[in-house]
Amino acid sequence: MRKLRVAVLFGGRSGEHEISLMSAAAIIQQLDREKYEVIPVAITRQGRWIPAEPPSGDVLQVVGEEEGGETLLPAVTDGERGLWRLGDTGVRLEPVDVIFPVLHGPFGEDGTIQGMLELADLPYVGAGVLASAVGMDKILMKRVFREAGLPVVRFRCFLRREVETSCHRVIQEVQQHIGYPCFVKPANLGSSVGVTKVKGPEELPRALRVACEYDRKLLVEEAVEGREIECSVLGNDDPEVSVPGEVIPAREFYSYEAKYLDRDTRLVVPAPLRPETERRIREYARRAFLAIDCAGMARVDFFVSHDEKVIFVNEINTIPGFTQVSMYPRMWEASGLPFSRLLDRLIELAIERYRDTRRRSVVWRPSS
């Protein structure tokens, strides 16, 4: 039986480049070599696609960013899909069965790569263009969740231009509609990059400036005192939901440092919750996944009050982390699905979704 050729796509131009390298290293190491021929493909910080070597440890290194060497490009030909290898010796086609994007943040998790892969007619793991774009934009995401009847915290959105020209008005609006403490976030970024917890009006201008460094759209939302609970979702039209996990950050909130640097951050799987609370969280996670028309995988994050009476859906991550400490694979492991089998399932779902989308008519024919 022929092995499936899986191209793992990692790196990228976003502020989450390093996290992508860690996630991809874990995925490449866990893919079953009896089933797959793995093709590591790095995207440099400048956006160039290059061949990469398999990881020797827990992190991949993006090498070959200098001029010269091979460049890869998505391609489609009559009968074969894959990547063009462009180098000094000419051009050749590298056949590929499935692309596995492991790109966190803009230019990877926001629908841009997904659109390119759709144009190249390449099957890929994870959400499509629309779900990726909505899931990346925290403001649009919360509006969709609210429309779907899911509980979300109070929030306001602002443009960088508003902060730069009318910062006093922005501060007044935050005080009137949100209050303190609150969180200020770039609308389109993950891993808590650019996120600040604001305890009073004197801290707000700096938090707004920090978020402006990462995006032209900013989200300000109320801070909820409680527990941080997460669920993993897996599937296409009829998704499954894992047991929940709980994040107990070493810092005041689950910042970038708490996620990836602090050894004192605790991840508890499964989360100690009352059965009814767990049922509600898992149902909300499924509804959030379906609300944005997600596919393949997602991690849904929640805030839960200490008495478990109040639950808020915080956000959905359409390409969750796959590092050694990431919650997405850990929650599936606790649900009875080991890492390597989880990857098998994600590839199966990618092929299933590709075949399903191919059923639509491409050529319009007028009715007779």
N, C-alpha and C positions, 0 to 999 in steps of 0.2 A: 504494500500500500504506500502510495507516494506521501511524503511528508508535506504538510502545509507550510508554505513560505510566509513567515510573519515578519513584517518590518516594524520594529519598535522605534517610534519617532519621539525624540526627547530634546531637551535644551530649550531653545527658543529665545525670543527677544524680550520677554517680560521680566519683571522684578522677582519672579519665582523660578528663575533659571536653575539655581542650585538645588531647589527641592525637586525639580524635574529629574535632575541627574541621579538623585538618591532613589526616587520612585522607579525610574527606568532600570537601575542596577538590580533592584529587588525583583522586578518582573522578568528581566532577562535571565537571572539566575534560577527562577522558579519555573520557567516554561519547560515543559517536558521535551527533551531532545529526541525521544522516541517518536514523538508526534509532529514536531515542528523543526523547521530549519529557520533559525533566527537571524535576522539581518538588522543589526543596530544602525540607526541613522540619526546623526546629530544635526541640530540646527544651531548655528553659532549665534552669538549675541548680535551679530550684524545681519542675521537672516539667511546665511548661506547653508545649504544642505550638503553634508559631507558624510562619507562612510566613517564608521566608528568601530573601535575594538570592543569586544565583550569586557565587562568589568572584571578587575582583578580583586576588588574588595567591595565595600558597601556603596561606593560612589563611582560613577563614571566620570571620565575626564573628556572634555571636548577638545581634541587636539586637531591640528591641521587647519587652524583658522587663517594661517598665512596664505599668501597668494600661491597659486599652483596646486597640484594634486587634483583629485577627482571632485566633481560636483554632481549631486543627484537632483533629479527633477521628476515629479510625477508625470507619467506618460500613459497613453492608451493607444494600442494599435489594433489592427484587425485580428481578433482572436486571442491576444495576450495583453494582460494588464501588468503594470509594474512601474519601475523607476528607470529613467534614462541615466546611465553613467557617462558623464562627459569628462574626458581626460586628454592627456597629451597623445594617447594612442588612438583617439577617435571616440566614437559613440557606440555604446552597446546597451541592450535592454536587459535589466535585471527583473525577471518575472516575480511578481508578488501576488499572493492570494488574499492577504488581509493586512491592513495597516493598524497598528496599535498605538494611537497617539497618547503620549504621556507628557502632555504640555499643560502646565498650570498657568492660569492667568491670561492676559490679552495675547493675541496672535497664536492661540492654541486651544483655549477653552471657550472662546467667545464666538465660535461659528466661522471664523476666517479659514482655518485649516480644513474644517469640515466642508466648507463650500468648495475649496480647491479639490478635495478628494471626490466630491460629488461630480465636479466637472470632468475629472479624470476617470470617472466610473470605477473607482476603487472601493471595495468594501472596507469599513473601518469600525473599530470598537467604539461604543459610546453613543452619546446623543447626537442628533442631527443639527442642522444649521440653526433652526429656530430655537429649539430647546437650549442649545449651547449659548446663543446670544442672550436669551432671556435669563438663563441661569447665571450668566456672568454679570449682568447688570443688576445690582442689588435693588435699585429703585424700581425698574420694570418688574423684577421678580416679586417684590412685595406687593405691588399693585395687582399682579395676576393672582397671588395667593389671597389677597383680600377679596378680589372678585369671586374666587372659588369658595369663599366662606371659611377660609382658614384663619386662625387667630394670629395676628401680628402686632408688634408693639407700635406705638405712635412714632411717626417719622416725618421728616421734611427733607426735600431735596433742593440743592442750590447749584448754580453754575460757578465755575472759577471766576468768570467775569463779574458776577455779583459780589463775590468776596473781595475782589480787587478794587471794585468801584463803590460798593455800598456795604462795607463790612459792618458798620453800625446797625444798619437795617437788618442784616442777617442775624446779628446777635440778639436784637430785639425780638425777632420772630422766633428764634430758638427759645428764648426765655418765656415767651407768651404761650407757645404751643407744645414745647417739649419739656423744658425745665432741666434741673440738674439732680443727679449726675446724668450725663448722656454720653453717647459714643459718636465720634466723627470718623467717617470712613470714605475712602475713594469708592466710587460706585462700581468700578470695574477692576477689582484685584482680589486676590485671595491670600491665604496664609497669614492673615492679620497684618499684612504689610501696609504701612501708612495709617493704621488705626490708632486713635487716642481716646482714652477715657477722660472726660472732662468733668471736674467736680464743681466748678464755679465759673462765672462769667470772665474772670481774669485769665483763665486758661484757654478760653475758646478761640481767641484770635490765632494763637500759635498752632492749635490743633487744626484749624481750618487751613492755615498755610502749609502744614505738613501734608494734609490730604491733597491739596492743590498740586503738589509736586508730582503726584501719581495719576491724576485724572482731571478732566474738565468738568466732571459732574461729582458732586459730593452728597453723601447721605448723613443726616444727623438723626439719631434715634434715641429714644429713652433707654436708660440702663435699667435692667431688671435684676433685682437681688434674688438669687436663686441658684439652682444647679444647672450645669451645662450637660445636656443629654444628646446623644447622637444615634442615628439608625442608618444602616446600610440597606440600599435597595438594589435589586437585581432583576432584570427582565425587560420585556418590551411592552406589549399591550396588556399583559396580565402579570405585573411585577410581584416579586416576593420581597419580604422585609425581614431583616435579621433581628436578633435580640438587641435591645438597646445597650449602649455603653455610656459611661459617665467620665467626663474629664474633670479632674480636680487640679487646676493649674497651680504651679508654684508661685506665680505672681498674682497680681490683683485681678487680671483677666487673662484669657487664653491668647496671649500675644505671640508674635513670631518667636521670641526668645523662649517663652514657655512651651511652645510646640516642638521646637527643634533643638534647643540648647540646654534647657534646665532639666537636670536629672531628677529633680524633686517633683516634677509634674507627674501626677498619678492618673493612669487610665484603668478604669474598673469595668471589666466585661465578664458577665452581664451586669448592668447597673442594678443596684438594689432599689426596686420600685414595687409599689403595690400592683397586683395583677390588673386592676382596672386602669391604673395610670399607664402601665405598659401597653395595654390594648389600645388606649386612645393615641398614644405616641406612635405606635406602629401604623394605625389607621391614618393619622395625619401625614406620616411619611409617605405612605402609598398615594394619598390624595395629592400631595405636593408634587410627586414624581409625575403623576398623570396630568396635573394642571398645566405644566409647561410642555407636555408631550415629550417627555424624556424617553430615552432608550438606553438599554445596556446596563448602565450603572449610575449610581448617584449616592452621595451621603447627605442626609438631611439633619440639620442641627436645630436644637430646641433650647429654650429656657423654661425651667420648671420651678415653680415656687417650692420652698422647703416643705410646706404642708401638702404639696402635690395637687392643690386645688386649681392652680392656674398653669396653663401650658401655652407657650408662644412658639410658633414656627419662626426660627431665625433666618435660615437660608438653606439653599440646596447647592451642592457642589457636584457638577456633572463630570469632572475628572478628579476624583478625590485622591489624596496621597496614598502611595503604596510603599512608603518607606518601612524600615524595620519597626518603627513605633507608631505607624499610622493606624487609625481606628477602623477604616473600611475593611481591610482583610482580617483584622483581629476579630471584629464582630461577626464576620462570616465563619471564621474558625470556631468561635464559640457556638455558632448555630449549626455546626456539623459539616461545614464546607471548607476543606483545607485550601491553602493558598493556590497550589498547582491546579486543583480541580476548579477553583474559582476562575482562574485564567482560561481554562478549557471552556467553561460556560460562557465567559465574555466573548470569546472568539466564535462560539456557536451562535450566540445571539447576534453578533455582527453579520454573520453570513445569513441568518434567518431574516434579519431586517433588510439586508441588501436584496435578497430574493423577493421579499414582499414589496419593496419600493419599485422593483423592476416590473411588477405586474401592471403598473399604470401605463396607459397608452401614451406613447411619445409623439406620434404623428396625429394631428387633428384631421378628421375626415368629415366633410359636410354630410348631414343626413340627406337621404334621397327623398 
